[in-house]
């Protein structure tokens, strides 16, 4: 939960904010169980940029917090690319 930065922000976990904190890791591949399905992260870090996919189950409102701002995510697989300072 900490490494992936998945945090519920609404009752029943109906809304989550994702703010990955990879630190020195070069990739994050994780699954976060949720009563509506599984949130999946598959991200790689290279030269200060994170790229990859985040999968959100139907019925969950989700957003990705990055150093550049907030990105709204939709249900299903989301392709993401963003700068990361750490």
PASEBA-1860 file (N, C-alpha, C; in nm, 3 decimals):
! residues 86
1> XXXXXXXX> 0.083/-0.120/0.000/0.000/0.000/0.000/0.087/0.126/0.000 ~ 0.193/0.129/0.079/0.278/0.248/0.087/0.358/0.268/-0.041 ~ 0.423/0.165/-0.088/0.503/0.172/-0.209/0.419/0.212/-0.330 ~ 0.301/0.152/-0.341/0.210/0.183/-0.452/0.137/0.315/-0.430 ~ 0.125/0.355/-0.305/0.057/0.480/-0.274/-0.092/0.476/-0.296 ~ -0.155/0.361/-0.279/-0.299/0.348/-0.298/-0.368/0.384/-0.167 ~ -0.453/0.486/-0.175/-0.519/0.537/-0.054/-0.667/0.559/-0.082 ~ -0.755/0.497/-0.001/-0.898/0.522/-0.018/-0.933/0.663/0.029
9> XXXXXXXX> -1.023/0.731/-0.044/-1.063/0.866/-0.006/-1.215/0.882/0.002 ~ -1.289/0.770/-0.005/-1.434/0.773/0.006/-1.481/0.648/0.080 ~ -1.595/0.656/0.147/-1.647/0.539/0.218/-1.660/0.418/0.125 ~ -1.629/0.301/0.181/-1.639/0.178/0.103/-1.532/0.165/-0.003 ~ -1.428/0.245/0.006/-1.319/0.244/-0.093/-1.370/0.266/-0.235 ~ -1.479/0.340/-0.250/-1.536/0.365/-0.383/-1.453/0.464/-0.464 ~ -1.364/0.535/-0.395/-1.273/0.627/-0.464/-1.135/0.611/-0.403 ~ -1.034/0.600/-0.489/-0.896/0.587/-0.443/-0.806/0.686/-0.516
17> XXXXXXXX> -0.700/0.723/-0.446/-0.594/0.804/-0.505/-0.469/0.718/-0.506 ~ -0.398/0.720/-0.617/-0.276/0.641/-0.633/-0.159/0.737/-0.650 ~ -0.058/0.723/-0.564/0.061/0.810/-0.569/0.184/0.722/-0.545 ~ 0.235/0.655/-0.649/0.348/0.564/-0.632/0.472/0.634/-0.575 ~ 0.542/0.563/-0.488/0.666/0.611/-0.428/0.774/0.506/-0.449 ~ 0.831/0.496/-0.570/0.924/0.387/-0.599/1.061/0.399/-0.531 ~ 1.098/0.519/-0.487/1.230/0.534/-0.427/1.338/0.489/-0.524 ~ 1.423/0.397/-0.481/1.533/0.350/-0.567/1.492/0.235/-0.659
25> XXXXXXXX> 1.370/0.183/-0.642/1.325/0.072/-0.726/1.307/0.116/-0.871 ~ 1.335/0.026/-0.962/1.321/0.054/-1.105/1.184/0.015/-1.160 ~ 1.107/-0.062/-1.081/0.974/-0.101/-1.127/0.883/-0.132/-1.008 ~ 0.754/-0.123/-1.036/0.651/-0.162/-0.938/0.551/-0.249/-1.013 ~ 0.534/-0.371/-0.965/0.431/-0.459/-1.019/0.355/-0.511/-0.898 ~ 0.229/-0.469/-0.885/0.155/-0.503/-0.764/0.007/-0.519/-0.793 ~ -0.058/-0.592/-0.704/-0.203/-0.607/-0.708/-0.257/-0.569/-0.572 ~ -0.363/-0.488/-0.571/-0.426/-0.440/-0.449/-0.569/-0.493/-0.447
33> XXXXXXXX> -0.599/-0.590/-0.359/-0.733/-0.646/-0.356/-0.837/-0.543/-0.310 ~ -0.949/-0.543/-0.376/-1.059/-0.450/-0.349/-1.188/-0.530/-0.364 ~ -1.289/-0.497/-0.287/-1.412/-0.576/-0.294/-1.482/-0.568/-0.430 ~ -1.446/-0.472/-0.514/-1.504/-0.462/-0.649/-1.412/-0.522/-0.757 ~ -1.297/-0.572/-0.716/-1.200/-0.627/-0.811/-1.059/-0.595/-0.764 ~ -0.962/-0.616/-0.849/-0.822/-0.594/-0.812/-0.765/-0.475/-0.887 ~ -0.706/-0.383/-0.813/-0.633/-0.271/-0.873/-0.493/-0.322/-0.903 ~ -0.448/-0.305/-1.027/-0.317/-0.356/-1.068/-0.227/-0.243/-1.115
41> XXXXXXXX> -0.103/-0.245/-1.071/-0.002/-0.150/-1.116/0.112/-0.227/-1.181 ~ 0.157/-0.181/-1.296/0.273/-0.237/-1.364/0.350/-0.118/-1.421 ~ 0.442/-0.064/-1.341/0.512/0.059/-1.376/0.662/0.038/-1.379 ~ 0.729/0.107/-1.470/0.875/0.102/-1.480/0.929/0.245/-1.474 ~ 1.042/0.261/-1.405/1.107/0.392/-1.392/1.235/0.392/-1.473 ~ 1.252/0.496/-1.555/1.373/0.510/-1.634/1.399/0.658/-1.657 ~ 1.515/0.704/-1.619/1.556/0.844/-1.639/1.453/0.944/-1.585 ~ 1.404/0.919/-1.464/1.312/1.011/-1.400/1.170/1.008/-1.452
49> XXXXXXXX> 1.135/0.907/-1.530/1.000/0.895/-1.585/0.944/0.758/-1.550 ~ 0.817/0.755/-1.510/0.746/0.630/-1.486/0.651/0.607/-1.602 ~ 0.650/0.486/-1.654/0.558/0.449/-1.762/0.501/0.311/-1.731 ~ 0.385/0.283/-1.785/0.326/0.152/-1.767/0.176/0.157/-1.767 ~ 0.115/0.063/-1.691/-0.030/0.054/-1.688/-0.080/0.048/-1.545 ~ -0.202/0.101/-1.527/-0.276/0.089/-1.402/-0.415/0.041/-1.440 ~ -0.458/-0.070/-1.381/-0.589/-0.126/-1.411/-0.683/-0.101/-1.294 ~ -0.799/-0.043/-1.325/-0.899/-0.007/-1.225/-1.027/-0.088/-1.250
57> XXXXXXXX> -1.079/-0.157/-1.148/-1.204/-0.231/-1.165/-1.323/-0.137/-1.187 ~ -1.425/-0.188/-1.252/-1.550/-0.115/-1.274/-1.610/-0.076/-1.139 ~ -1.660/0.048/-1.130/-1.726/0.094/-1.008/-1.638/0.169/-0.912 ~ -1.508/0.180/-0.943/-1.417/0.254/-0.857/-1.375/0.382/-0.929 ~ -1.386/0.495/-0.860/-1.335/0.621/-0.913/-1.189/0.631/-0.867 ~ -1.098/0.659/-0.961/-0.956/0.660/-0.926/-0.883/0.774/-0.994 ~ -0.779/0.821/-0.926/-0.691/0.922/-0.986/-0.548/0.891/-0.947 ~ -0.456/0.939/-1.030/-0.313/0.920/-1.010/-0.253/1.055/-0.976
65> XXXXXXXX> -0.191/1.066/-0.860/-0.122/1.190/-0.822/0.024/1.179/-0.864 ~ 0.070/1.277/-0.940/0.208/1.280/-0.986/0.269/1.416/-0.952 ~ 0.397/1.429/-0.976/0.464/1.558/-0.956/0.409/1.663/-1.053 ~ 0.348/1.618/-1.163/0.292/1.709/-1.263/0.147/1.747/-1.234 ~ 0.082/1.676/-1.141/-0.058/1.702/-1.110/-0.138/1.574/-1.103 ~ -0.269/1.587/-1.106/-0.358/1.472/-1.093/-0.407/1.426/-1.230 ~ -0.407/1.295/-1.249/-0.457/1.233/-1.373/-0.576/1.145/-1.335 ~ -0.692/1.171/-1.392/-0.809/1.086/-1.368/-0.793/0.956/-1.445
73> XXXXXXXX> -0.824/0.845/-1.378/-0.814/0.713/-1.440/-0.954/0.659/-1.465 ~ -0.970/0.582/-1.570/-1.099/0.522/-1.601/-1.096/0.373/-1.566 ~ -1.212/0.309/-1.569/-1.218/0.165/-1.546/-1.144/0.094/-1.658 ~ -1.082/-0.017/-1.625/-1.004/-0.091/-1.723/-0.857/-0.054/-1.716 ~ -0.784/-0.086/-1.821/-0.640/-0.061/-1.825/-0.612/0.082/-1.873 ~ -0.533/0.154/-1.796/-0.493/0.292/-1.827/-0.343/0.294/-1.855 ~ -0.302/0.343/-1.971/-0.160/0.363/-1.999/-0.120/0.498/-1.942 ~ -0.010/0.499/-1.864/0.033/0.622/-1.799/0.182/0.647/-1.826
81> XXXXXX> 0.217/0.774/-1.825/0.356/0.817/-1.838/0.367/0.951/-1.767 ~ 0.459/0.960/-1.670/0.472/1.083/-1.593/0.612/1.095/-1.535 ~ 0.653/1.218/-1.512/0.783/1.245/-1.450/0.775/1.216/-1.301 ~ 0.887/1.173/-1.244/0.893/1.147/-1.102/1.027/1.197/-1.049 ~ 1.022/1.267/-0.939/1.144/1.329/-0.885/1.229/1.228/-0.810 ~ 1.167/1.139/-0.728/1.249/1.051/-0.644/1.297/0.930/-0.714
END
